[in-house]
Amino acid sequence: MSNRQILQAMSGLMAGMFVAILAGTVVANALPRIIADLGASQSSYTWVVTSELLAMTATVPLWGKLADLFNQKLLLQLSLGLFVVGSLVAGFSQDVVTLIISRVIQGVGAGGLTALAQIVMAAIIPPRRLGKYAGIFGAVFAVGTVAGPLIGGVLVDTSWLGWRWCFFIGVPFALAGIVLLQRTLKLPTVRRQVRIDWLGAFLIVAGVCALLIWTSLAGNSFDWASWQTAALVTAGVVLLVATVFVESRAAEPIIPLDIFRNRTVSLTTLASFFVGIAMFAGTVFLSQYFQISLGKSPTVAGLMSLPLIGGLLVSSTIAGQIISATGKWKIYLVSGAVVMTAGLGLLSTIDADTHFGLLSVYMAFMGIGVGMLMQNLVLAAQNDVPAHELGAATSVLSFFRSLGGTIGTSVLGAILANRVADEMAKGLAENGIPVAGGGGHGSAVPDMTKLPEPMKNIVEHAYGVATGDLFLIAAPFAFLGLLAVLFIKEKPLKTTSGMERLAAEDAAAAVTVPAPRDGSGPGAPDTAPGAAGLRKD
């Protein structure tokens, strides 16, 4: 494909990715108003956020496996269609239960978009040329991340629009993505009978959801050391052990365990998990730090994150261009991991009095590191697996990155609440103010506009110190990501696209794999790669 054809095909992918990012960010500033209008509780507030993230994270491996079995363009359009349905239901919701159900539907669609966009890119673009297109997706990510909260705040504050438009606004982009994909994206359909591992799919979703529900609610709805924790962790571990047993014996496993024998896949998966912790922790907790410790409005807080997003955008674009030109990629993974670790270390020094110029430098460091790592980890894995496992390998990396972000955000959030409570108790004692209820002020986010000046200073200081400590805790995880990257072996980037490699693999399998006499087994027509007939759809 020419550059023009690739860019045309990517137009629908970019619209879809923008929709997926917007779904997670546009409601951030609108949720307090939404919960108040629907008369819901604080626990419902948590579930409106968690349900979408749970559904997205848990379904990414399923979408990845389906991408290896069915037409990827059709799957992309299906995921966009699910997003449209979820958005419309959310926008018209009259109670919080309907809203939560709609967020689950949105999450399933977003999971498909997250996995499939990168899989389709690998199918149409050779690894050697893939790097320079990664910057375009970095730009879409940056715009969606920054614009989402700003758009949400404006919609909520505009009387003739309101919070319902936070859900409606993504619908035109999703519909445009469906049309663009139909017109511009040409992918082969693999004609063969397939066996979907429904039991494995159920066990994966159930096991992951059990652990994610635990990390999302522990420390808020119940204590970390409680019977709820024991029940959810036990259930999650048992279900995931059962998943490994089932997947090792399934004819068409959702996650082929054999791919973890590939050293590159295993190490990039580990590194993606740690990148997820750094990336999500940075965006979530820095926004809260801007608003509470620095006293900024939600709109200004969104603008203050530009150095981080700018660093991510610039580094991913430049590194991608150089990788495409030179074919060398490991140096950018190592450099990115080093810079990300250094950025987290620098951010661990912040407090309520840190100058924004210095803070911008620290955020830029973190963004540059994440930008060099995030997309190029996927590139390294896609380059080192057979074409028929591109979907599984890509979705595994996306899954563990999202899983790292979810677990990291939940655990670090609980640590933040405890550190804030301790710092506030200390500040109140130093100012001679009685500490009510043992000083447990860190469980609820304070309204800074309603606090008297002495109390406001104490809260600002507490959140400043606690946020710095949070990044100090996150830095060792980034260092573990660096260690994983160091052991990845650099291999030359392939010059053929995923479609071309798949056709070659199918042709080779058709010649070399004899069909067994009983008509069953790995070489049978219904399961052998050689049985696939390719056509443009």
N, C-alpha and C positions, 0 to 999 in steps of 0.2 A: 504494500500500500504506500502511496505517496504521502508526504507530510500533510497535504491538503485533505486527502481522504481520511487520514487518521484524525485530524482535528475535527472534521465533520462528524465522524463516528463518535468522538469524545464529547461532542456538544450535549448529547442526550445523557451521557454518563455524568457530566458536570452538573447538569440540572438536577439529576437524581441525588448526587452527593450533597448539593446545596440544600435540597429538601431534607435529607437525613440529618444534617448538622443543625438546620434551622429548627427542626422538631425538638431537639434537646436543649436549645439555648433561648428560643424566643419566649418561652413561658417563665423564665427565671424571675424576671421582675414583676410578672403578672400574677404569680401564684397567691400571694396574700389577698389580693382583690378577688380572685376566683374562689378561694376557700370561704371568704367572708360572704360573697354573694350566694353561694350554694348552701350556706349554713353548716359547713362541715367542721370536723375537729382537727386538732394538730396531727393526730395519727393519720388522718386522711391526707393531709398535706404531704406527709412522708410517702404515702403510697402512690400519690399522683406522680411524684418524681421517680420512685423506685420501680413502679410497674413497667414503665417504658424501657428503663435500663435493663431490667431483668429479662424482658422479652427479647430485646435486641441481642444481649450477650448470649443467652441460651440458644437462640436459633441460628446464630452465625455458622456453626459447624454443619447444620442441616442444609442451609442454603449452599454451602460450599460443596457438599456431596451431591446435591441435586444438579449443581453446575457441571459435574463430571458425567452426569447421566442424561440430562435433557438439554434442550436448546436454551442457551444462556440469555439470548435476547428476550425470549418469552418469559423467562424467570424474572428478568429485570423489570419488564412491563407489569408482571404480576405483583412484584413487591411495591412498585409505584402505585398500582391500583389499590393494594391493601392500605397504603399510606393515605390515599385520597379518602377511602371509606372511613378509616380511623379519624382523620381530621374533620370530616363532616359530622360524624357522630359526636366528637368532642365539642365542636362549635355549637351544636344544638342541644348539648346536655342540659338537663334540668335538675339533676342530682349528682352527687359525687360518685355513686356506684357506676352510673353510666359513663362518667368521665374516666374513671379508672379502667373500665373495660375498653374504652376507645383508645386509651394510652397503650394498652397491651397490643391492640391491633396495629397502632402506629409503630410500636417497637418491633413487631414481627416484620413489618415492611422495611423499617430502617436497618434491621439485621441483614435482610437481603441486599439492600443497597450497599451496605458497608462491605460485605464479602464479594458481591458480584462485580462491582465496579473495578476492583483490582484484578479479578480473574479475567474479565473481558479485556482489560488493557494488556495482560500477558498473552491473551489469545491473538491479538491483532498486531502487537508491537514486539519485535525481537528484543531480548534483554539488552543487547548492545545499544539500541536506540531508545530504550525505555526511560533512561535517566532524565533526559531533557524534557520529557512530558510530565514527570513527577512534579515539577514546579508549578504546572497549571493546577494540579489538584491541591498543591500547597496553598495556592492563591484562593481557591474556592473554600478550602478549610479555614483560612484566615478571615475571609470576608464573612463567612457564615458564623464563625465564632464571635467576631467583634460586632457584626451587625445584628445578630439575634437579640441580645439583651436590649440594645438600643431601640430596635423596632418594637419589641414587646413593651418597653416603657412608654414609647410614644403612643402606641395603640391604646394602652390602658388609660392614659391621661387625656385622650381625645374623646370627648363626650359622645360624639355621634358615631364612634366606632366601638370601643369597648374591648374587653378581654377576649370575647368570642372570635374576634378577627385575628388573634394570635394563632388560632388553628386554621382559620379559613385562608390566611395569606399564603400558606404553602401549597394549596390546591392548584392554582394556575401553573406554578413551576412543575408540579408533578405531572399534570396533564400535558404540558409542553414537552417534558422529558419523554413521555410515552410516544408522542407523535414524532419527535426527533429520532428516537431509537428506531421506530418503524421505517423511517425514510432513509437513515444514514448508516445503520449498523447491519452488516452482512456477516453472519456467522454460520458455520456448518451445523446441521442437525445430525446427531448420531442415531441411526435407525437400528435399534436392537431391543430385545426384551430385557427388562431390568427387574431386579429384586430389591425393593426398598426395605431396609432394616428397621421396621417400625418399632420393634422392642428396643433396639439400641437407641433410636431417636428418643423414645419415651424416657429411658433411663438417663440419658445425657441431660435432657431438659430438667427432669425431676431432681437429679443430683446436684446440678449447678444451681438451680433455683433454691434448693434447701440451704446451700452454703451462702448464696447471695442474700437471701432473706435474713439469715443469721447476722452477717456482717453489716447489713443495712439497718437492722432494728436493735441489735445489741448495743447497750450503752444509752439507748433512748427509751424504747418500749420495755426493755427488761435488762437486767445486769449481765455483764459478760460472764460472770460465774453464777449461773442459774440453771434450773431444770430445762428452761426453754433452749438455752445454749447447748446443753447436753443432748437434748432430743434432736435439734436441727443438725448439729455436727455429726452425730451418730447416723442419722438418716442419710445425710449427704455423702458420708464416706462409704456407707454400705451400698448405696445406689451407684456410686462411681466405681467401686470394686466390681459390682455386678456388670457395669458397663464394659469394663476391660474384659471380663470373661466372655460376654456376649459378642463384643466386637472382634475378639480374636478368633471366633468361630463363624462369623457371618459371611455369607457369600459376597455381599456388597456392603461392607461396614460403612457407617456414617463417617467415622474417623479411622482410616486404615492405620493400624498400629505399626505397620511396617515402615511408614514414613519416618518414624522416630529413630529407626536404625540409621537414617541419614544424618550424619554429624551436623551438617549445615542446618537442617530443619530443626533439630533439637536445640542447637545453640541459639539460632535466631528466635526461636519460640521463647526461650528463657529471657533473652534480651528484650523482646517485645513486651513481656510481662512487666519488666522493670521500667521500661519507657512509659508504659501505661500508668504506673504509679506516679512517675515524675510529671507527666503531661497533665493528667487530670487533677492531681493535687495542686499544681501550679495555678491552673485556671480557676479552680473552685475556691481555694482558700485565699488567694491573692485578692479576688474580688471582695470577699468579706473583710479582709484587712483594709482595703481602700475605703470601704464605707464606714466601718466602725472605728478603726484605729486612727485613720487619717481624716475621718469626718466628711467624706465626699458623697455626692449623690450617686444613684445607680448609673445614670447616664455618664457622669464624669468618670466613675469607676471603670466603665466599659472602655472609655477612651484611654485611660491610664494603662490598660493592658496592651496597647499598641506596640511598645518596644518588644514584648515577648512574641507577639504574633508576627511583627516585622522581621525579627531575627529568624523565626521559623521559616517564613516565606523566602527571605533572601538566601539563607543557607541551603534550603532544599532545591531552589532553582539553580544556584551557581554550582553546587555539588553535582546535580543531575546533568548539567551541561558538560562539565568536565569529565564525568564518568562516561558519557556517550562519546566524547572525543578521544579519550585515552583508553577506555576499557578497564581501568584500574578502579576498584571500589572499596577494598578493605581499609585503606588509609582514612577514608571518610567515615566509616563506621567507628574506627578507633578514636579518631579526632572528635567525632560527635559525642561519644561516650565520655571522653575526658572533659570536654567543654560542659556537657550537661552536669557531670559530677561537680565541677568547679562552680557552675552557676548555682546549684543547690547549696553548696558550701557558702558562697557569698550571700545568698538569701537568708541563710541561718543567722546572719549578723544584724538583720533589720530589727527595728523597734518603732515606737510611735513617733520618734523624732528623726527618722532617716529622711534625708533630702531626696526629693523625687529624681533629681539628676543621677544620683548614685544608684537609686533603686532601678532606674531605667537601664543602666549598664548591667546590673545583676540579672534583670529579666531578659535582656538581649542575649546574654551568655547562655542562659537556660534555653531560650528559643532557638538559638543557633545550634546547640547540641541536639535538641529534639528533632530539628529539621534535617540534620545530616543523618540521623539514625532511622527515623520512623519509616520512611518510604524505601530506603536502601536496604533495610533488613528484609523487606518483602522481595525486593529485587534479587538479593543473594539467594533466598530460598527458592524462588521461582526458576532461577537459572540452573538449579542443581537437582530438580526432580523431573521425572518423566512427564510428558505433556498430559497423559491421562490422570495424573495426580495433582495437576495445577490447582484445581478447585479446592481439594482437601488441604493441601499445604498452605494456600493463601488464607483460607478460612480459619485454619488452626492459629496462624499468627494473629489475625484480626481478633479471634476469640480470646486469646491469652492477653493481648493488649487491653481489650475491653474489660476482661476479668481483673487484670492488675489495677486498672483505673477504678473499678467498682469497689474492690476489696480495700485498696489503698485509701480511697476517699472515705469509706466508712470507718476504718480503723484510725486513720489520722484525725478524722472528725471527732471521734470519741476522746482521743488524746488531747486534742485542742480544747474540748469542753472541760476536761479535768484540769489542764494547765491554767485555763482562764479562771476557773473557780478558785484554784490555789492562789493565783496572783491577786485576784480581787479580795480574797480574805486577808492577804498580807497587807494590801493597800488600805483596806478599811481599818485594820488594826493599827497601822502606822498613823492614821488620821484620827484615831480615837472614836471611830464610828462603830456601834455595836453590830456584830455579825449575826444576822438572823438565820436560823435553820442550818447552822454549821457552815455557812459560807457557800452554799450551793447555788451560786448565781450563774454558773457557766452553762446550765442546761438550756436556757432560753436566750435567744438573741435579743439584746436590749434595743429599745427605740431611743436612739441618741438624742432626738429632738425633745424628748420629754424629761431628760435627766438634768438635775441641778449641776452647776459647774464643778464642784468638788467631786461628785460621783462620776461625772463625765470624764474627768481627767484620769480617775482610777480605772475606768473601763477601757479607755483608749490605751493606757499603758499595759493593762493586762492582755489585751488582744495583740498588741505589738510584740510583747515578749513571747507570748504563746505561739504566734505565727512563726517567729524566728526559730523557736525550738522545734517546730513541726518540720521545717526544711532541714534542720540538723539531723532529725530522725530519718528523713527521706534520702539524704545523701549516701548512706551506706548501700542502699538498694541500687542507686545509680552506679556505685562502684562495682557491685555484683554484675550489673549489666555490662560494664567495661570488661570484667574478667571473662564473661561469656563471649564477647566480641573478639577478644584477643585470640581465642582458640579456634575461631572460624578459619578454615583454609580458603584462601583466595583461588578461585578458578576462573578461567577465561569466560567472558560473557558470550553466550550463543548469539549467532547472527540470523537465526531463523525464528519466526513467530511461533506461538503456541499452536496455531492451526496447522502450520507446515510441519511442525514436529509430530503432531498427532497423526496427520496423514501418513508420515513416514513410519511411525510406530505401528499403525494399523496395517500398512502394506507389509512390513517385516513380519508381523505376527501372522498374517494370512499365509505367508510362505513357509514359515518355520514351525508353526504350532499345528500338529496333526489333530484332527478330531478323534476322540476316543470311540471305540466300537459300540459302546452302549449308549452313545448320544448324550452323555452327561459329563460333568467335570469341567475343569478350567478351560478346556479347548472346545467345548460345545458351542454350537452356533448362537445360543441365547445369551452366553456370557463372555465369549472370547472377544477381545478387541478387534480381531480380524473379521468378526461378523458385522462390523459396523459399516453401513453405507453412508457416505458423506454427500450432502447436498447443501447448496446455499439456500438459506431461508430468510 
